Amino acid sequence: MTDSAAPNPIPHQRRKRYAGKNPRRFEDKYKELSRDPETIAKVIASGKTPVGTHRPIMVAEILKVLSPRPGDFAADCTLGYGGHAQEILAKILPGGRLLGLDTDPVELPKTEARLRAIGFDEKVFPAHRTNFASLPQVLAAKNLAGADLILADLGVSSMQIDDPARGFSVKHNGPLDMRMNPQRSQSAAALLQKIKPAALAEMLVDFSDEPNATTLAPLLAGKSFATTLELAAAVRAALPRLGKEDSDLTVRRVFQALRIAVNDEFSALETFLRNLPACLKPGGRAAILTFHSGEDRRVKKAFDDGFNLGSYSEISREVLQPTSEEQHSNPRSAPAKLRWARRAN
């Protein structure tokens, strides 16, 4: 008696192994890019942000100061991953709309698709690829007098920081770029090659309060750095007596100053703040989330000036910051500061 042939067993699939202690490729190192729910949950539970995503910061505080209601017209001027927008949309429907602005041609289509999939169509969520300083022009093109509430989150999104190809990261090697919109302006590498030492020293002080600006500037200005890690190594080499913690802070400040310069961030912010009262309806509310002192100083001054001139009837007298619980669960929230204003009737 012959036995029937047994089916061939499915071979066991071993988990992919990598040479060395850690994988070198960004896509391999961060398994959460695969969108595995279990892996993502573990990353969040460890107090980190899953790569390729962004956790909205101070959501409860922003909702409290903006007080979105059904029927409101809102503008999220720095859409990013869309986390704040999603929360605001849930509060202003039915009858409300949210205008989303973002200058990043890489991330905006992803965020728009993400929010469309949730159910927010073009009628309730129109999106525009433009810098937040262009809000008055967008409102005028749509024949809109103003918004009931306006949000601007000035932080660099986690998607931009985490992607080495964008050149923002001080940890992962990539081209020294740093442009929010890679289709415009010059890269950070090009800026460093052209800038003079005196101008770079001034930039490091003005844009990031760097105490070692005069030492760093002549060693970096006019030099050619192709990658982020090349620049980071040059900064550390220029200040060999600094301890690791201070050295890391200096690298971050240099990167911050270059990013601000490359994207002309302060000019855009000042234009936005100057036009903000006119973009609000009478009684409309604005909230701005900043992440370093240069931004916060400008927002505070603009709100103070607007209050003194009568443009705003009320402004935040004390800066709001993330709770200790949020800072623990999401360390990237730690430097955030929130200020708000209400337009006079």
N, C-alpha and C positions, 0 to 999 in steps of 0.2 A: 504494500500500500504506500503510495507516494504522497508526501505532504504538499499542499499547494504553496506556491512561492509566496513568501511574506513580502509585503511592500517595503521598499527601501526606507529606512528611518531618516527623518530630517536631521541633518548634522547640527550639532550644538554650535550656536553662534557665540564665540567668545567676545567679551567686551574689548573694544579697541585699546591696544596698549601703545604707549609712546616711549620713544627713546629718551633716556635721561630722566631727571627728577620731575621736570615739568615740560609739557608740550610747548613748542615754540610758536605755533600758529595761533593767532588770536581766536579763530573759529574753533580750534580744538580745546584750547585752554578753558574757554567759558562755555561749558556744556549747556547752560541755560539758553544759549542761542537757538537750541533745538526746540525751545518752547515746551519742554517736558514739564508738566505741572508739578510733579513731585520735586524735581530739581529746583524749579523757580521758588516753590514754597520754602525749601531749605535755605536758599540764598536770602530770602526776605527774613526768615526767622533768625538768621545769623547777624542781622543788622546791616545788610548790604542791599544794593539795588541790582536786580538782574540786568545783565548786559543787554543793551538794545532796547531797554525800557526806561521810563522815568517816573519816579514817584512824586506826585504833586505835593508841594510843601505848604504847611499852614492852611490847609483847606478849611478847617472849622473857623479859624480866625478871619479868613478872607470872606467866607460866606456871612459871617456875623457883621463885618463892617460894610459890606456891599448890600446886604439885605435884599437879595434878588426875590422878586415876586412874579406870579403868573402875569404874562402880558408885557413884561419889561423888555426893552431892547438893550442888549449887552454887547460889549466889544472886548474880546480877548486879544490884545495887541501883540502878544508873543505866544502864539498857540502851542509851540513845542510838541509834546506828546499828546496833548489834549486832555490831561487829567483834570485841570481846573475847569476847562470848558465843559467837560462832561457833567461835572457837579453843578455848574451854573445852569446848564440847559435843563437839567432835571427840575430846577426850582422855578424857571421862568415859563415853562410849559404848563398848561396850554396857552397859546396866544402870543408867546414871546419869541424872540429871535436872538441869535448870537452871531456876531460878525467876527470871524477868525482871521488874524493877520500873522504871517510869518515869512521871513525873508529866505529861509533855507529851502532850496529847490530839491534837496535830497529827502528831507524829513516831512515836509508839508504834504506831499501826495500820500505818504503812509498814514499820517494822522487823519487826513480827510477821509481816506478809505476806512480807517478804523471806526470813526464816528458815524460814517454812513452805514456801516454794517450794524451798528447798534440801533439805528433807526432814525437818525437825524438827517433829513434830506436837505436839499438846497434851499428850500423855503424857510426852514428854521435855522439852518446853519450854512450861510454863504462863506466861503473861504477865499482869501486873496493872498497871492505871494507878493509881499511888499514889506518894506521896513516899517516898524511901528511909528516912525516919525511922519509917515505918509497918511496917518489916520484922517486928517482934515480933507485931503484930496479924495479918499475913498468915500467918506461920508457925503461930500459934495456930489460925487459922480452918481451916488444913489439917491440924491435929493433928500437926504436925511439931515434934520436940523441938529440932532445930537443924540447921545445915548443916556439911558437911565443909569447905567453903571459901566465902568471901564476898569479893566485889569491889565497891568503890565508886570510880568515876571521877568526880571532882567538877568536871571542866571543863565549860564550856559547849560543846555540840556544834557542829561546823562547819555543820550544817544550820541551826541557830538563828542563828549569827553571820551566815551568808551571805544569809539571807532578810531583805531590808530591812523587810518587813511586820512582823517580830517586834520591831524596834526595838532590837536589840543592837549593830548595826554603827556604828562611828565613821566609816566611809568612805562609806556609801550612805544616802541620805535615806529616811526612813521615819517612821512614827508613833513618838513617844517612849514606848514601852510597856515592854519588857524582862521581861514576865512569862513564866516557864517554862510556866505553865498560864494561858492567856489568859482562862479562865473564872473565875478566882479573884483575890482581892486587888485592889489599886489599881495603876494604871500608874505608871511613873516620872514622867510629866508631872503626874499628880494628886498624887503625893508631894511634888514640888518646889513646887507651888502652895500646899500646906498647911504645910510644915515651916518652923520658925523658924530664923533664922541660927545661933543657938548650937547647936541640935540638929543642923543640917546640918554645921557645923564638926566637931562631935564624931564624926558618922558618917563624914566623909571621913578623919579620922585613924584611927578604929578599924577601918574596913572596907577602907581602901586605903593607909594610911600616907602620905597626901597632905601634903607639906610646906607647901603654899600654902592650907591649909584656911581659915585665918582671913581671908585676903584674898578667897577665892572665895565663902565662905558668904553674906555680906550681899548679894552681887551676883547670886546665883542663887536663894536662898530666897525663897519667896513670888511668884516670877515665873512667867509662863506661857510654856512652850516646847512647841510642837506637834510638832516633828520633831527627829530626832537631830542633823541638821546645824545647826539653830538653836541647840541647846544647845552643840554643839562650838564654834560660832563665838563664843558668849557666853563660854565658858571661855577661849578664846584672846584675846578682846578684854579680858578682865579682867586678863590678865598680858602686856601688850604687850612687855615687855623680854625675855621668854623666847625663846630660839632655837627653831627649828622642832622639833628633836628633843625638847627638854624640854617644849615646848608639846604635842606629840603624846602624850608620856608622861602629862602632866597630864590631858589629855582622856580617855585610857584609864582612868586611876585614878578620875576622877569617874564615868565610866560603870560601872566595876567596883563602886564603893561603892553606887551607885543600884541596880544589879542585885541585889546582896547584900541590900539593904534591902527591895526590892520583893518578893523571893522568900523573905525570912526565912531565908536560907541558913545563917547561923551557928547559929540556934536549932535548925534541923533537924539540922545536923551534930552539935551537942552532944548532942541526944537520941539520935541514931544511935550515937555513940561510947559513951554511957552504957549503952546496951542491948546493944552489940555482943558482949561476952563471953557473955551468956546466949543469944545467937542462934547460937553456935558449939557444935558437939559437942566433947566432950573431945578435945584434940589437933587441933581444927579450925584452919584457917589463914585469916587475913584480910589483904587488901591494899587500901590506899587511895592513890589517885593525886590529888595536889593541884596547884594551879596558881598559888597566891599565898601570901604569908607568913602571912596570917591563918588560912587553912585549915591550913597545915602546922604552925603553932604549936599549934593545938588538937589535931591528930592526935598530934603528938609527946607532948604533955602527957598525953593520955588513955592512950596506950600505956605511958608511963613510970609513971603512977599505977596502971594495971592490973597491971604487972609487980611493982611494990612491994607491992601488995595480994595478990599471988598468983593473980590471975585469969589472967594470961598466964605461961607458962613460958619464953617466948622472944620478944624483940622486935628489930626492926632497930636497931642502934646507930648506923649511918651511913645517911643518906638516899641513895637510889639515884636517879640522873638519867639521861636519855637519852644514848646514845652520841653522839659528835660526828658520826658518820655519819647517825644518825637526825635529829639537829637540822638537818643540812645538807639532807637529802632532804625533811624535813617541818618547816619552821620553827615551826609551831604547837606542836611538842613541846618547844621550848626551855625554857619555865618549869616543866615537869612535875617533880614530886618523888614518889617512891614510898616508902612505909613499910609494914611488915608486922608481924604479931603471930601467935603461936600460943597457943591456949588451953591452960591447964594440964589435965592428965589428972585 
